[in-house]
Amino acid sequence: MIAASPNNRPDLADLLAFYASAGVDEALEDQPVNRFAEAPKSVERAVAPSADAVALPRSTSVSRPEPGDRANVPPIARAPSATAAVPDEAQAALARQLATMATTLDELRQHMAAFDGCNLKTTAKNLVFADGNPEAAVMLVGEAPGRDEDIEGLPFVGRSGRLLDRMLAAIGLDRTSVYIANVIPWRPPGNRTPTPHETEICRPFIERQIELVNPKVLINLGGPSAKTLLNTSEGILRLRGNWRVHTTASGIAIPAMPTLHPAYLLRTPAHKKLAWRDFLEVKAKLRAIG
């Protein structure tokens, strides 16, 4: 660009084109504005929870139990479904309270369906509670539903579900002889990874679900399930193939086998042999337990 002078003024159109190509497309003020000085107020306005978004205090009146709940179940305060909840300790505490109150799987399902403390519920189509036989000796737990699961309201019904069915059939099991659930019962948008807050809020529900089913053997499908339910930070490739223990809130110790998630095996078919070994371990454990 040629320097401006009294005898050589730049064409206005050329000047504007130069500014646009440099990314200058908005007129501001003569003096620079310190946006960092304004950030705390704007951020505070953006994230401040509303009164409806958090759990109600003890002195606030609460809703009555959903139809079908036990008569002696006290009412539970919950945020309106139209309002997204703030993923904080209050919501996790409410989830723990609801989970503890459930004495049957049907009650647990009802409490989870009424719970509005996890924002994933606002974008999911269905609550994906479980599939299979609740009296089975084997319970499998994955991470979260995918698109197909969200549509049908059942866990493991897509491509990974079909692979899981073949894996179960290889050791003489099927969906009538196992019980299947997920750590997270609602599909994360775009199948993204659930956040630690979302996982912690949903943790009481899956832990209570395992306790109510009381299986002889627990199979953790994938790293997130194993890390959440076995309280470990080890990766799944180090965890898999080694028996661990999941201890329920009542102190019951359940043998747990971490293994690779079927979705991972679809992407990495060379590791199917590792999952096959893990399922053979499960088969041998069931024989030993009787």
C-alpha positions in Angstrom: 0.0 0.0 0.0 1.4 3.5 -0.9 1.9 5.9 2.0 -0.6 8.8 2.1 0.6 12.3 1.4 -1.2 15.6 0.6 -0.6 14.9 -3.1 -1.3 11.2 -2.8 -4.4 10.3 -0.8 -5.5 6.7 -0.7 -8.7 5.8 -2.4 -11.4 5.3 0.2 -12.6 2.1 -1.3 -9.0 0.7 -1.4 -8.6 1.7 2.3 -11.8 0.0 3.3 -10.8 -3.1 1.4 -7.5 -3.2 3.1 -9.1 -2.9 6.5 -11.6 -5.7 5.7 -8.8 -8.0 4.5 -7.0 -7.3 7.8 -10.0 -8.4 9.8 -11.1 -4.8 10.7 -14.8 -5.0 10.0 -16.3 -3.1 12.9 -16.0 0.6 13.9 -15.2 1.1 17.5 -14.3 4.1 19.6 -11.4 6.5 19.5 -9.9 5.0 22.6 -9.3 1.3 23.3 -11.7 -0.4 25.6 -10.4 -2.7 28.3 -12.7 -5.7 28.0 -11.0 -7.6 30.8 -12.1 -4.9 33.2 -15.7 -5.6 32.2 -15.4 -9.4 32.2 -16.1 -10.2 35.9 -19.5 -8.4 35.9 -20.6 -10.0 32.6 -19.4 -13.5 33.6 -21.2 -13.1 36.9 -24.4 -12.2 35.1 -24.0 -15.2 32.8 -23.4 -17.9 35.4 -25.4 -16.7 38.4 -27.9 -19.5 39.1 -31.5 -18.5 39.3 -33.7 -19.4 42.2 -35.5 -22.0 40.1 -32.3 -23.7 39.0 -31.0 -24.9 42.3 -32.4 -27.3 44.9 -35.1 -25.8 47.1 -34.2 -25.1 50.8 -35.8 -27.1 53.5 -38.3 -24.4 54.3 -39.7 -24.3 50.8 -42.8 -26.2 49.9 -42.1 -29.2 47.7 -44.0 -31.3 45.1 -45.8 -34.5 46.0 -44.5 -37.9 44.9 -45.1 -39.0 41.3 -48.0 -41.4 40.7 -46.8 -45.0 41.6 -44.3 -43.9 44.2 -44.6 -45.6 47.6 -47.1 -43.9 50.0 -44.4 -43.3 52.7 -41.9 -41.6 50.3 -41.5 -38.0 51.3 -41.9 -35.3 48.6 -38.8 -34.2 46.8 -37.9 -30.7 45.6 -36.8 -30.5 42.0 -36.3 -27.8 39.5 -38.9 -27.2 36.7 -38.1 -29.3 33.6 -38.1 -26.2 31.5 -35.2 -24.7 33.4 -31.6 -26.0 33.0 -30.1 -26.9 36.3 -26.8 -25.7 37.6 -24.5 -28.8 37.8 -23.4 -28.4 41.4 -23.2 -30.3 44.7 -26.9 -29.5 45.4 -28.0 -31.5 42.4 -25.6 -34.4 43.3 -27.0 -34.4 46.8 -30.6 -34.5 45.5 -29.6 -37.4 43.3 -28.1 -39.3 46.2 -31.3 -38.7 48.2 -33.5 -39.9 45.4 -31.4 -43.0 44.8 -31.3 -43.9 48.5 -35.1 -43.6 48.7 -35.7 -46.1 45.9 -36.3 -49.6 47.2 -37.1 -51.2 43.8 -35.9 -50.7 40.3 -39.4 -49.4 39.3 -39.1 -46.7 42.0 -35.6 -45.8 40.9 -36.8 -45.4 37.3 -39.6 -43.1 38.5 -37.2 -41.0 40.6 -34.8 -40.7 37.7 -37.6 -39.8 35.2 -38.7 -37.0 37.6 -35.1 -35.8 38.3 -34.2 -32.5 36.5 -30.8 -31.9 38.1 -28.8 -33.1 35.1 -28.8 -30.9 32.0 -28.4 -33.8 29.7 -32.1 -34.6 30.3 -33.1 -31.4 28.5 -31.6 -32.4 25.2 -32.2 -36.2 25.3 -35.3 -37.8 23.8 -35.6 -40.6 26.3 -34.4 -41.8 29.6 -32.3 -44.9 28.9 -32.8 -46.9 32.1 -31.9 -50.5 31.4 -32.5 -53.7 29.4 -32.5 -57.4 30.1 -33.3 -59.4 33.1 -33.1 -57.6 36.5 -32.7 -61.0 38.3 -29.7 -61.9 36.1 -26.4 -63.0 37.6 -24.4 -60.7 35.2 -24.8 -56.9 34.9 -23.1 -54.9 32.3 -22.6 -51.1 32.6 -21.5 -48.8 29.8 -20.9 -45.1 29.8 -23.8 -43.3 28.1 -26.5 -43.8 25.4 -25.8 -43.0 21.8 -28.2 -41.9 19.1 -30.0 -45.2 18.5 -30.3 -45.8 22.3 -31.7 -42.3 22.8 -34.4 -43.0 20.1 -35.4 -46.4 21.4 -34.9 -45.8 25.1 -32.8 -49.0 25.5 -29.0 -49.4 26.0 -26.8 -50.9 23.4 -29.2 -51.3 20.4 -27.0 -49.8 17.7 -23.9 -51.3 16.0 -22.1 -51.6 19.3 -25.2 -53.3 20.8 -25.2 -55.9 18.0 -21.5 -56.6 18.6 -22.2 -56.9 22.4 -25.0 -59.5 21.6 -22.5 -61.6 19.7 -20.0 -61.3 22.5 -22.6 -62.5 25.0 -23.7 -65.3 22.8 -20.1 -66.5 22.6 -20.2 -67.4 26.3 -23.7 -68.7 26.3 -25.5 -65.5 27.4 -28.1 -63.2 25.8 -30.3 -60.3 26.9 -32.6 -62.5 28.8 -29.8 -63.7 31.0 -28.0 -60.4 31.6 -28.9 -56.9 32.8 -27.6 -53.9 30.9 -27.4 -50.2 32.0 -25.2 -47.1 31.7 -23.5 -44.7 34.1 -25.3 -41.8 32.4 -28.9 -42.5 31.5 -29.4 -39.6 29.1 -27.6 -39.1 25.8 -25.0 -36.3 25.7 -25.6 -33.9 22.8 -23.6 -35.1 19.7 -22.4 -38.1 21.7 -19.8 -35.9 23.4 -18.0 -37.2 26.5 -20.0 -36.5 29.7 -18.5 -33.9 31.9 -17.2 -34.8 35.4 -20.1 -32.9 36.9 -22.6 -34.8 34.9 -21.0 -38.1 35.8 -20.9 -37.3 39.5 -24.6 -36.2 39.4 -25.7 -39.5 37.8 -23.3 -41.7 39.8 -25.8 -42.3 42.7 -28.4 -43.7 40.3 -26.2 -46.3 38.7 -24.7 -47.3 42.1 -28.2 -47.8 43.5 -29.2 -49.7 40.4 -26.3 -52.1 40.8 -27.2 -52.5 44.5 -30.8 -53.3 43.7 -30.0 -55.8 41.0 -27.2 -57.3 43.2 -25.5 -59.3 40.4 -23.0 -62.0 41.0 -20.6 -60.5 38.4 -20.3 -56.9 37.1 -18.9 -56.1 33.7 -17.6 -52.6 33.1 -17.8 -51.8 29.4 -15.1 -49.2 28.7 -12.9 -46.9 30.7 -15.5 -44.3 32.0 -17.6 -47.1 33.5 -14.6 -48.7 35.1 -13.2 -45.5 36.5 -16.5 -44.3 37.9 -17.6 -47.6 39.5 -14.2 -48.9 40.6 -12.8 -45.6 41.8 -9.7 -45.7 39.8 -7.8 -43.5 37.4 -6.1 -46.3 35.5 -6.7 -46.6 31.7 -8.9 -49.4 30.4 -6.1 -51.2 28.7 -4.3 -51.5 32.1 -7.6 -52.4 33.9 -9.0 -54.9 31.5 -8.6 -58.6 32.1 -8.0 -58.1 35.9 -10.7 -58.8 38.4 -11.6 -55.8 40.6 -14.3 -55.3 43.2 -17.3 -52.9 43.2 -18.5 -52.3 46.8 -22.1 -51.2 47.2 -23.3 -48.6 49.8 -24.5 -51.5 51.9 -21.1 -53.1 51.9 -21.7 -55.9 49.4 -18.6 -56.8 47.3 -19.3 -57.6 43.7 -16.6 -59.1 41.4 -16.1 -56.7 38.5 -14.4 -57.3 35.2 -13.3 -54.2 33.3 -13.2 -54.8 29.5 -13.2 -52.9 26.3 -16.3 -51.1 25.1 -17.9 -52.6 21.9 -17.8 -49.2 20.2 -14.0 -49.2 20.8 -13.8 -52.7 19.3 -15.6 -51.5 16.2 -12.9 -48.9 15.7 -10.1 -51.2 16.8 -11.0 -54.8 15.7 -7.5 -56.1 16.5 -8.4 -55.8 20.2 -11.4 -58.1 20.0 -9.2 -60.9 21.1 -8.6 -59.0 24.4 -12.3 -58.7 25.0 -12.8 -62.3 24.2 -10.3 -63.3 26.9 -12.1 -61.0 29.4 -15.5 -62.7 28.6 -13.9 -66.1 29.0 -12.8 -65.0 32.5 -16.5 -64.0 33.2 -17.7 -67.4 32.0 -15.2 -69.1 34.3 -16.1 -66.9 37.3 -19.8 -67.8 36.8 -19.0 -71.5 36.8 -17.0 -71.1 39.9 -19.7 -69.1 41.7 -22.3 -71.6 40.6 
